[in-house]
Amino acid sequence: MEYNIIVAPDLEVLATEVAGFIPKGWKLKGGIVEHLNGFAQQLVRRPGDVKRNNRQEQEAVKQRRTKWIE
């Protein structure tokens, strides 16, 4: 299990940063924490999710290519 903590000065930046990790198989864990330097959000990812996500991306690329070639 992998853990990641995103820290940002305000909620808009935090949302933008977190949104970049969601397509990579990361999931939100817990709520948003407010602290002296801004806000933080914890993310979690299982190693099996990474492999599954990569396989889905490869299949999508193959499908796009075949549609384009046809």
Order of alpha helices (4+ residues) and beta strands (2+ residues): beta-alpha-beta-beta-alpha
